[in-house]
Amino acid sequence: MPPLTRRAFTLGAGVLAAAPWVGACTNETPGGSGEHVVVVGAGMAGLAAARRLADAGVMVTVLEARPRIGGRTWTDTSLGVPVDLGAAWIHGTQDNPLMDLVAEIGADTVETDFENVTVLDRDEPVPDADVEAAGSAWADAMDEIYRAGADAGPQTSLADVLARYVDVDDPLIQWLITSTVTAEYAADPAELSLRWFGQEGELDGPDVLLPNGYGQLVAHLSRGLQIRPDNVVTRIDHRGATVTLTTTQGTVTADRVIVTVPLGLLKTGAIAFDPPLPEAKSQAIRRLGFGLLDKVVLRFDEPHWAAEPDVFGVVGADAPVSDVVNGLRFSGTPLLVGLRAAGNARDREALSDRAAVEQVRTALGLPEPTGALVTRWAADPFARGSYSFLAVGSSPDDQRALAEPVGDRLHFAGEATQEEFFATVHGAYLSGLREAERILD
């Protein structure tokens, strides 16, 4: 089997401490003197930038549209056990800056293995030999696809060449495509650039979960920061010697601003820039892709499935989810987290929670759960999706253009601006540090 990796946006279950970040938020204007930097967005990129600047003695204000911090890292405890509805895994432990944060707070980690999978077809296990054969064919096809990408034009998609190398009508191949491509990149093959497919960087070491959740890293980064929640930025005027931000709670003036909102939000034009952004940046925002990965979480009083596999794969052209993460493996809790991505997720966001849960429950042959959660990241007004990808017609040049400051006062960070590690939490974190260091230099 090829590795079933997950770079972002998967389950995190564990014992999460009460949300200590609430005490770090304030509506007071920070004191002190000297340059004032405003950070727009309290996700991982924004908190990384604010933490670095504040530690260097810079006066920093973080404006966050939501009533909570963390952005696309979001731990929910309403089912009686923490579930990360956004990012949860640390992807690669070697030279990963997030591991420094883990060490600072003494957090526990648990290795996970996405090759430890049981594939289901109409709630019945598919023979291992069949899965292995399909996996071998898919691995061979991937080698050919990577070679084809080296000579591909900018408008060629991954979907344009799939049938050349693999039987796309084979149900197991369809699942492998959905699991290892669509759920990995939060995009359908027709959306993905063949030229840049698989060109992102990867860190060595295992994928690990934080048993106590990403919330502990968010809390650690936010300690003592001046954070203003429920503060939606609608306009950024960067014409003069200072920057003026128009928000739902009034105006804020700063010497510099770092915009860390998701690419999906930038695509909507929800924040107006005066003067408008340079053409290269505007075109980068338009060309880069912003994908979708949603979850359906089912909680039970007792398990009705095997404790061994980390993941259950779900075969079927109309399967409501492609993969289901086994909470027994990581929390000891009878919890399942179904993943669905791209078009499958977009099509099903209109379903009610009850209908979404019923589809997954039926596909897995399970009784009624005692609780459930359903995410809709595309409908989230402050995200409009999950994470970025290199779409047909885009290139790393667009990621670099998105990362470029505008003049001396307007900066940009976020996973979509990180060329090597886009679509990851460590990529977002590194982008925040990059802009903080740019200002400090």
Secondary structure by P-SEA (a helix, b strand, c coil): ccccccccccccccccccccccccccccccccccbbbbbccccaaaaaaaaaaaaaccbbbbbbccccccccccccccccccccccccccccccccaaaaaaaaabbbbbbbbccbbbbbcccccccaaaaaaaaaaaaaaaaaaaaaaaacccccccccccccccccccaaaaaaaaaccccccccccccccccccccccccccccccccccaaaaaaaaaccccccccccccbbbccccbbbbbcccbbbbccbbbbbccaaaaaaccbbbcccccaaaaaaaacbbbbbbbbbbbbbccccccccccbbbbbcccccccbbbbccccccccbbbbbbcaaaaaaaccccaaaaaaaaaaaacccccccccccccccccccccccccccccccaaaaaaaacccccccccccccccccccccaaaaaaaaaaaaaaaac
